[in-house]
Amino acid sequence: MLPQPRPAARRPLAAAAALLALTVPLAACGSSGSGADAARAAISTGQNSAAAAPPSSAPPKPTKVLMPTGPATQFTKARDTPAGPIMMTTLAGAKSGVSGKVWIWLPPEYNDPKYAKTGFPVLTLYAGGQSAGYNTWTDNQLPIQEIDQQLVTQGKAHPFIMIMPVQNLDSNESKALECADIPGQPKIGTWMAEDIPDFVRANFRTVKGRDGWAVMGASTGAFCSAKLALQHPDVFKAAVPIDGYWNPDSPLWKGHEQERLANSPDQLIGAGAADVRMLATAGGANPYEIKLVKNWVAKAKAPTTVEYYEQPGGKHLTSDFKKMIPTTLEWLTANTAGPESD
């Protein structure tokens, strides 16, 4: 779902000779005219010459693309996939004070010179389990990057920038942070909802506003994706919680019941405060999960909208989450803005 590149305007020969054309290699993360195109470890660099300013008498043209704001982040390559490399960095959040690993995948179109001035939608992915020091969306258990590219070539999906953060800072489940700012604990909720979007906008060409931003996760990642979207509709337009639960149950909430309820998707869904779209899924072979998800969906109040998808014969397994990737990407494509160019 890419915008068609505009044909270049004809220029006088003398003017054309003065132009310098620079292309950005596939692995680069920067964009034209931005400080975010500085050198990065193991990543190519590129820079385009700035466009001439419009005449002072002409009103400024509204833009749909947000160019990287900088400063540029240094990345290392985590692994190669058939759809391009996955990079990694440790993000020290300026607002949260939390430091955690973040993995990034750019669709091949991102660095295609035809789309050098195109902004891309962003999909943040949260994994199941503790996800401390890892994210299963980065390995071949959940090959969402390859599947996205297949669907892009078929015209069925957007080429999403994919962001895959850790979910916890300790593998001990008794220290689960539940994607929230639990009193007295690291502010991972702020890290996820504010520091990560700031990091993405600093480094990559994105679509202005929230319409090109979505979040998805499976199991505990489903809890996080639902919670973040419902609490931050100014950041996220859509969410896909896959086979999730809705009630915070970390021991760290002890003594903080009011704050626990304020971070509960089971409470947030009925508040009618978040203009977001969601697709909630359940495995058809799991009666308990079906009931849990259906009851949650039924609580939704406008402007929140939630669709329900039941995977035939699905179980609460990573192998079944994998089978739902095409369905979820097509739904996200229908409910978020695609790439935009000015």
N, C-alpha and C positions, 0 to 999 in steps of 0.2 A: 504494500500500500504506500508507494512512494510518489511524491509529486514529480511531474514530468519536468526535466531540466529545460530552462528557457534557452532559445537560441541566442548566441552572442550577437550583439549589435555590430554592424560593420563600422570600421573606423578608418580614417585616412591613414595612408601608409606610414607617414612620419610618426603619427601618434601610436600606431601599432608597434612600430619599431622600438618605441620608448617603454613599452610594457614589459614587465618581467613576470613570467608565469612560473609558479612554483607548485609542485604537486605534493600532497601529503601521503606518505606511505601508509599501508594498511594498519600497521601496528601503532601508529601515532595516535595520541589522545587529544591533541589540541585542535585548533580551528583557526580560520583566517582572522587576522587583525586582533589577536588576543595575547596577553601575557602568558596564558596557559599553554602556549606552544613552546615553552622553554625546554631545555634538555631534560630527558628523563632516562633513568637507568633501564637498559634493555629495550627501550622503545624509541622508534624513529621520531624525528622532529620535522616540523614544516611550518611555513608561514606564508601568508598571502599579502600582497601589497594592499594598502587601505584604499577604499573607494573614494572618489572625489566627493566633497560635501555638496549637498544640493544648494541651489541658489538661495540667498537669504530671503528672497521674496516668497519662496514656495513654502507652504506649511509642511512640517515634518510628516513623513509617511509612516503610518502605524506599522510596527514590525511584529511578526509572529515568532521569530527566532531569537533565543537568548544565546548570545555568543559567550564563551567561557570568560568568567570574570577574574580568574586567577586568585591566589597564586597557584602555579602548577605543582602537581604532586609527582613524586618519584615512584615509579612502579617497577616490580620485578615480575617475570613470567612464571606463573604457577604451573601451567601445563598447556599443551596444544590440544585442540579438538579439530575434527573435520571442518568445523565452521569458523576456525580462527582461534587465536590464543586467548586464554583466560589469564588476566594479570592480577596482581595482589599488592596491597599496601597495608600499613598499619595507620589507622586514622586516629589522631589525637584530637578529640572534640574540643573546640574552643568554648562551647557553651556548656557542655556537660562535664568536662574534665575526664571523660572516659577515653581510654585507648583500646582499640580492638581491631582485629583483622577485617578487611573488606576485599572481596574479589570482584573483578569487573570484566565483563565481556562486551565488546563492541561488535555490532553486526558488520559484515564486510562492506556494506553500503556506506558506512560512516566515513571511511577514508577514500571512497571513490571520488575522483575529482569532479564528477558530474554533480555531486551533492555537497560540495565544499561549503555552501552557504545554507545548508539544510539543517534544521533542528530535529532531533529524534525523541520519541517517547521513551520514558524510563519505567522499567519494571524492577521493583525490589523484591527479592525472594528470600523467605525465611524457611529454615529446615525444621525437621522434627527432632525430638530428643533435646538434650541440653545444648547442642550446637556450640560448644565452647572450644574454640580453636579450629573448627571445621564448619563446612556448610555443604550438605549433600547435593545441592544444586550445582556444585562445581565439578562433580565427578560423573562417571559414566552410568551411575545408578539412575540418574535423572537427567538425560541428555537433552535438556530443553533448548540449548543453543543450536544443536543440529536440527532439531524438529522445527524450531522457529524459521531457520533458513529454508527448509523444505517448503514450509507453508508460505513464506515470502515469495518464492519462485512460482508458487501456484496462485498468488494473489489473494491468499486467505488470511494473512497475518501481517502486522506491522513488523518492521525490523527494530526491535526494542533494544535500547541499551539496558543491560542486565546488571544489577547491583546485588551482591550476595554477601551480607555481613554475618559476623558471628551473632549469637543470640544471648550467650551468657559468658561470663568471665571465669567461671569455675565449673568443672565437670561434675561436682557434687550436687545432686538434685536438691538437697536441703538448702542450697544457696541459689536456687533458681530466681532470677530477677523478673521474669514474666514481662519483659519488654516495658517495664514501668519504672518510675522514680519512687521506689519504695523508701520510706523515711529511713535515714541512716545508712543507706546502701548507695553504690555507684548509680549515677543518674543515666541508666542505659535507655530509658524512655526518651529523654531529651537527645541523647546521642542518635537514636534511630529517627526521631521525628524532625530534628533540626540540624544536627551536625552532618548527617549523611546527605540530606538534600543540598545543604550548603556546599559540601565537598563535590557533589555531582555538578552543580552549576558552576563551580570554580574551574572544573576541568573539561567539561564536554558541552557541545552544542545541544541545547534542549529546546523544547517547545515552551513558549511563555505561558505562565499561568499553571493551574493545576490540572488542566484537561488532559495533558499527556503523561500524567503520573499515576501509577497503579502499584499495588502491593499484593503479593500472593504467598501463601505458605501452606504446609501440610502438617497435620497433627498439632504439636505445640506451635509450629509456624503459622497454622491456621488461626489459633488464638491471637497470635501477635498481629497478623494481617488484619483481622477484624477489628481488634482494639485500636490499632494505629489509625485505620481509616475512619472509624467512628469518632475518635478523639481529635483528629486533625483533617477535617474535610477541606480546609484551606490548602492543604498540601496534596492530598490524594483524591482523585476522582472516582476510582474503582478499586475493588478488592475481591480476591478469590480465596476464601478460607476452605481448604480441602480437608474434609473429615476432621473437623475441629471439636474442641470443647470450649466452654464459655465462662467458666467460673474460676477466678484466680484461687490457687490453693497452695502457694508456696508458704513454708513455715515462716518466711521472713515477714509476712504480713501480721504476725502475731502482735497484738496491741495496737494495730492500725486499721481497725475495721472500716472506718469511714473512708480512708484512702483506698482500701481494697475494693470497696463497692464502686468507688469513682473510677476504677480501672477495670471494671468487670464488663465484658461484652454482653453478658446476660442482662445487665442493667442498662447499658448504653443503647442497645438495639431498640428499646422501647421509649427512649427519651424524645424521639422525633426532632433531634437537633442537628443531625448530620445529613447534608445533601450529597449522599454517596450512593453508588450502585455496587451491589455485591452479588456474587454467585457462590452459594454455599453448597457443598457436595457431601454425600454420604455413600458408603459402600453398601450395595444391595444385599450382601450376605451378612450384614451386621445389624440385627434388629434394634439393639440398644442404640447404636449410632444413628440409625434412621430416625428413631423417636427423638433423640437428643437434638439433632439438627433441625428436624421439622418443627419441633416446639419452639426453637429459637427463631426460625424464619417467621413463624406466625406472630411473633411479638413485634415485628418491625412496624414502625409508624412513619408516615410521610414527614419529611421528604426522603427518608431513607427507603431504598427499594432493594429487596433481596429476592433473587431467583433461586430455585432449588433444582439440583441435578443429582439423580441417584444412579450410580454406576452399576449396571447389571452384573450381579455376582461379585461385586467388589468387596475386598477385605481391607483391613487397616494395615496395609503392607506397602513398602516403597515400590515394589513391582507393580502394584495396582495404581499407585499415584502416577507412575510413569505412563500408564495407559491413558490417563486423563489429560496429559499435556496438550495434545492437539485441541481437544474441546475447550480447555481453559484459555489457550492462546487465541482461538477464534472468538471466544466470548469477550476477552479483553480488547481485541481489535475492534469489535463492534461497539464497545462502550468507552473507548478512550480516543483522544485525538491522535492521528497518525503524524508522520513526518511533515514538517511545514518548511516552506522556503519563502523568502521575501522577494 
